[in-house]
Amino acid sequence: MDFTLTQKQACQFYVLWQGLSGPYRWHTQADILMLIDQLGCLQFDPIDICGRNADLVLQARVRGYRKRQLETLLYKDCQLIDALDKNMAIYPQRDYPKFARTRRRAMEYHRVTEQIETAIQAIKTFMQTHPILCSQDVNWNENLVWVWGRTASLAAVALEMMLYRGEVVIHHRQGTIRYYQLTEKRFPGLDPLSDPFPDETEYYAWRIERRIRALGLCWNRPSDAWLGIEKMKSTERQKAFELLLRQERIFPVNVEGWDQTLYAVRETRPFLENARGETPYRRRMEFLGPLDNALWDRRLIEQLFGFQYKWEIYTPKAQRKYDSYVLPVLWGDRFVGRIALESKPAEKKLIVKQFWREPRIRDSQALRTALDRTLDRFMRFHECEIIERNE
């Protein structure tokens, strides 16, 4: 069964499926696991100006979310794992075996010299007596030029390569420092390079279905939504879409006036029906992280919502239009602006550097009230007590 929506209905469906409008659907630790199941993964980024990306994704969807909740699920309960998916990401631990092809292909991307291989073998031996370690625990003074031209210690390079190959997993982090554990200790009996998929099409279908579920709507075309699905070209993508449609794991969604067909997963049908109906829903205002799942396909967001967003952290200062770390502001089914914030935990202070209202959005008391309430929630998420406005 195909669905046809107006563009406004498509926007309403998108934010409802994402859990960014209407009543909060997720509250507890168990709910967070269900949410990450739907989102597939949370992109990990260590930058913490007003919250790390993974925490920002959750605070926009989980009522009363606090940062320690994710840390507990990751490193204490071990129900989530910190590994490669859409770049470095956080996803359910049970999915780890399914990424064997990712690990095998990562081995092809990096040239492992005899020096690195020797270091890897030495670290494996060292970890028999030091089961949890970081690169600083391995007292070597050798440095190498590694990926993207960065200089790193030999120990850091060897451990990173072991992570890509599946020989170690991240046990926990302290700030930006990774602590590693042998994979055989976390997953006894698992061969991290043993592929559970019968062929490439099945593998790509699983990856694509996961990404469509994460967004809610996605098209069969080149997209940033496919980032990290290694070696998938248009031919492989097309075969995977055909398999998903044949097995009725996804179905077409048409938007009135669009030439391009979108696709959704089966679980979204009640939300699509809701968007097509006359049932009103309560709109919320939320601040989204720069790598939020809802923003994975920037071209889709621009066409659907009329909102252009670029994360300018890597843009030279003179060329920035806004600021280095700006969060999109979603209110109901509209992006109403963007905001630059900075948290100062030691001072218990949240700083509002600037709010940019979108040109088509008029100023109003309702907008200001919603913004104040969202800032108050965001302040509590950071466990701050003061909001300082530098606008």
C-alpha positions in Angstrom: 0.0 0.0 0.0 1.4 3.4 -1.1 0.9 6.5 1.0 0.4 10.0 -0.4 1.0 13.0 1.8 0.9 16.7 1.5 4.2 18.4 2.2 2.9 19.6 5.6 1.7 16.1 6.5 5.1 14.7 5.5 6.8 17.3 7.8 4.4 16.4 10.6 5.0 12.6 10.1 8.8 13.2 10.1 8.9 15.0 13.5 6.3 12.7 15.1 8.3 9.6 14.1 11.5 11.2 15.3 9.8 11.8 18.7 10.5 15.5 18.3 6.9 16.7 18.6 3.8 15.6 20.4 4.0 14.0 23.9 7.4 12.6 24.9 7.4 8.9 24.1 10.6 8.0 25.9 11.3 8.4 29.6 13.2 5.5 31.2 16.5 3.6 30.6 14.6 0.9 28.9 12.9 3.5 26.7 16.3 4.9 25.7 17.3 1.5 24.4 14.0 1.3 22.4 14.7 4.8 21.0 18.3 3.9 20.0 16.8 0.7 18.4 14.6 3.0 16.2 17.4 5.4 15.5 19.9 2.6 14.7 22.8 4.5 16.1 23.8 7.8 17.6 26.8 9.5 15.9 29.6 10.0 18.5 31.5 13.2 18.5 33.7 14.2 21.5 33.3 17.9 21.1 31.4 19.3 24.1 30.6 22.9 23.8 26.9 22.6 24.9 26.7 18.8 25.1 28.2 16.0 23.0 26.1 15.1 20.0 24.9 11.7 21.3 23.6 13.4 24.5 22.0 16.2 22.4 20.1 13.7 20.3 18.7 12.0 23.5 17.9 15.2 25.4 15.6 16.3 22.5 13.6 13.1 22.7 13.7 11.7 26.3 11.9 13.5 29.0 14.2 14.7 31.8 17.3 13.1 30.1 20.6 13.3 32.0 24.1 12.6 30.5 24.9 9.8 33.0 22.1 7.7 31.6 23.9 7.1 28.3 27.2 6.4 30.1 25.5 3.8 32.3 24.0 2.0 29.3 27.3 2.1 27.5 30.0 1.3 30.0 28.2 -0.1 33.1 25.3 -2.1 31.8 27.1 -2.8 28.4 23.8 -2.8 26.5 25.2 -0.3 24.0 28.6 -0.3 22.3 30.8 2.5 21.0 32.0 1.3 17.5 32.0 2.0 13.8 28.7 2.6 12.0 28.0 6.1 10.7 31.6 7.0 11.5 32.1 6.4 15.2 28.7 5.7 16.7 26.8 4.2 19.6 24.4 1.4 18.9 22.9 -1.7 20.6 25.6 -4.2 21.6 23.7 -7.1 20.0 24.3 -5.5 16.5 28.0 -5.7 16.8 28.4 -9.1 15.1 26.5 -7.8 12.1 29.2 -5.3 11.3 31.8 -7.9 10.3 32.0 -6.6 6.7 32.7 -3.1 8.1 35.6 -4.5 10.1 36.9 -6.6 7.2 36.7 -3.6 4.8 38.3 -1.2 7.3 41.3 -3.5 7.1 41.6 -2.7 3.4 41.5 1.0 3.9 44.6 1.2 6.1 48.1 0.1 5.2 49.4 -1.8 8.2 53.2 -1.7 8.2 55.4 -4.4 9.8 56.1 -1.8 12.6 52.3 -1.5 13.4 51.7 -5.2 13.1 54.6 -5.9 15.6 53.1 -3.3 17.9 49.7 -4.9 17.7 51.1 -8.3 18.7 53.0 -6.7 21.6 49.8 -5.0 22.8 47.8 -8.2 22.7 50.4 -9.9 24.9 50.4 -6.9 27.3 46.6 -7.0 27.6 46.8 -10.5 29.0 48.0 -9.0 32.2 46.5 -5.4 31.7 43.0 -6.2 30.4 41.8 -2.6 30.3 44.2 0.0 28.9 44.6 3.2 26.9 47.5 4.2 24.6 49.2 6.1 27.4 49.5 2.9 29.4 51.8 1.5 26.7 55.1 3.3 27.4 56.5 3.8 23.8 58.0 7.0 22.5 57.5 6.4 18.8 55.1 8.6 16.7 53.6 8.0 13.3 51.8 10.0 10.7 48.4 8.3 10.6 45.0 8.9 8.9 44.3 12.3 7.5 47.9 13.3 8.1 47.6 13.5 11.8 50.5 12.5 14.1 49.8 9.9 16.7 51.8 7.6 19.0 52.6 4.1 17.7 50.5 2.7 20.6 47.5 4.9 19.6 47.8 3.8 16.0 48.1 0.1 16.8 45.1 0.2 19.2 43.0 2.2 16.6 43.8 -0.4 14.0 42.9 -3.2 16.4 39.6 -1.4 17.0 38.9 -1.3 13.2 39.8 -5.0 12.8 37.6 -6.0 15.7 40.5 -7.2 17.9 39.5 -4.8 20.7 36.4 -2.8 21.7 36.1 0.4 23.6 35.6 -0.4 27.2 35.0 3.1 28.4 36.1 6.7 27.9 37.6 9.3 30.2 37.0 12.6 28.4 38.5 12.1 25.0 40.7 9.1 26.1 39.6 5.7 24.9 40.2 2.6 27.1 40.2 -0.7 25.3 39.4 -4.3 26.1 40.1 -7.4 24.0 36.9 -8.3 22.0 37.2 -11.9 23.1 36.6 -10.7 26.7 33.5 -8.7 25.7 32.1 -11.3 23.2 33.4 -14.8 24.2 33.5 -17.1 21.3 32.8 -14.4 18.7 34.8 -14.2 15.5 34.5 -10.5 14.8 35.2 -11.0 11.1 32.6 -13.8 10.6 29.9 -12.4 8.3 26.3 -13.4 9.3 24.9 -12.2 6.0 24.6 -14.7 3.1 25.5 -12.1 0.4 26.3 -8.4 -0.1 22.7 -7.5 -1.1 21.3 -8.8 2.2 24.0 -6.9 4.1 23.3 -3.6 2.3 19.6 -4.1 2.7 20.1 -4.4 6.5 22.2 -1.2 6.5 19.7 0.7 4.3 16.6 -0.4 6.3 18.3 0.8 9.5 19.0 4.2 8.0 15.5 4.6 6.6 14.1 3.7 10.1 16.5 6.3 11.6 15.1 9.1 9.5 11.5 8.1 8.9 11.6 9.0 5.3 14.4 8.6 2.8 14.9 8.4 -1.0 16.7 6.0 -3.2 19.5 8.4 -4.3 22.9 9.5 -3.2 22.6 10.8 0.3 24.6 11.7 3.4 22.2 9.2 5.1 24.3 6.4 3.6 27.6 7.7 5.1 29.6 4.9 6.5 28.0 2.1 4.4 31.3 1.2 2.9 31.7 0.5 -0.9 27.9 0.9 -1.6 27.5 2.4 -5.0 24.2 3.1 -6.9 24.1 -0.5 -8.3 24.4 -2.1 -4.8 21.9 0.4 -3.4 19.4 -0.3 -6.1 19.6 -4.1 -5.6 19.1 -3.6 -1.8 16.1 -1.4 -2.3 14.6 -3.9 -4.7 15.1 -6.7 -2.0 13.5 -4.5 0.7 10.5 -3.7 -1.4 10.1 -7.3 -2.5 10.1 -8.5 1.1 7.8 -5.6 2.1 10.2 -4.3 4.7 9.8 -0.8 3.2 7.1 0.8 1.1 6.8 4.0 -1.1 5.6 7.3 0.3 4.7 10.0 -2.2 4.6 13.7 -1.4 2.2 15.8 -3.5 4.1 17.9 -6.1 7.3 15.9 -5.7 8.8 13.8 -8.6 11.0 11.8 -6.2 9.5 8.9 -4.2 10.4 8.5 -0.6 10.4 5.3 1.4 9.5 4.3 5.0 9.7 1.1 7.1 6.7 -0.9 8.1 6.6 0.3 11.7 5.9 3.8 10.6 2.4 3.1 9.2 0.4 4.3 12.4 2.4 7.5 12.4 1.7 8.1 8.7 -2.0 7.5 9.3 -1.8 9.9 12.2 -0.2 12.6 10.0 -2.9 12.1 7.3 -5.7 12.4 9.9 -7.2 15.4 11.5 -5.9 14.5 15.0 -4.2 17.6 16.4 -0.9 17.1 18.3 1.0 19.2 20.8 4.0 20.9 19.2 7.3 21.1 21.2 10.4 23.2 20.7 13.7 21.3 20.7 17.3 22.1 20.1 18.9 19.5 17.8 22.6 18.3 17.8 24.6 19.1 14.7 24.8 15.3 13.8 21.2 14.6 14.9 19.6 11.6 13.0 16.8 13.9 11.8 19.5 16.0 10.0 21.4 13.1 8.3 20.1 14.0 4.8 20.5 17.8 4.6 19.1 18.0 1.1 15.9 16.2 2.2 15.5 18.6 5.1 15.9 21.5 2.8 13.3 20.3 0.4 10.9 19.1 3.1 11.2 21.9 5.6 12.8 24.7 3.6 15.7 24.8 6.1 19.4 24.9 5.2 21.8 23.8 7.8 25.6 23.5 7.7 27.7 22.6 10.7 30.4 25.3 10.6 32.9 23.9 13.1 35.4 23.1 10.3 34.6 26.3 8.4 37.3 29.1 8.7 36.0 31.8 11.0 36.0 34.5 8.4 33.7 32.3 6.2 31.2 31.4 8.8 27.6 32.6 8.5 26.7 31.9 12.1 29.0 30.3 14.6 31.2 27.3 15.0 28.6 25.2 17.0 25.0 26.1 16.2 22.0 24.0 17.1 18.9 24.0 14.8 15.7 25.0 16.6 12.7 22.9 15.7 9.2 24.1 16.9 6.5 21.7 15.9 6.9 20.9 12.3 9.0 24.0 11.4 12.6 25.0 11.9 12.3 28.4 13.4 15.9 29.3 13.8 19.3 28.3 15.2 21.0 29.0 18.4 24.6 29.2 19.7 25.0 28.0 23.3 27.9 27.3 25.6 27.7 25.5 29.0 30.1 26.3 31.8 29.6 23.4 34.3 32.1 24.8 36.8 30.1 28.0 37.0 26.7 26.2 36.7 26.0 28.5 33.8 24.4 28.2 30.4 25.4 31.0 28.0 23.1 32.0 25.2 25.5 33.5 22.6 23.0 34.3 19.9 19.6 33.2 18.5 19.0 33.6 14.8 15.4 33.5 13.8 14.6 32.2 10.3 13.6 35.0 7.9 10.1 33.5 7.2 9.4 33.2 11.0 7.8 36.3 12.6 8.7 37.3 16.1 5.9 36.6 18.6 5.3 36.2 22.3 4.5 32.6 21.7 7.9 32.0 20.1 9.7 33.8 22.9 7.9 31.9 25.6 8.6 28.5 23.9 12.3 29.5 23.5 12.5 30.5 27.2 11.0 27.2 28.3 13.3 25.2 26.0 16.3 27.1 27.4 15.2 26.3 30.9 15.0 22.5 30.1 18.3 22.7 28.4 19.9 24.4 31.4 18.6 21.6 33.6 19.9 19.0 31.2 23.4 20.5 31.8 22.7 20.7 35.6 23.2 24.4 35.5 21.4 27.0 37.5 21.9 30.3 35.6 21.1 31.3 32.0 23.3 34.2 30.8 22.3 35.9 27.7 25.0 37.5 25.6 22.6 38.3 22.7 
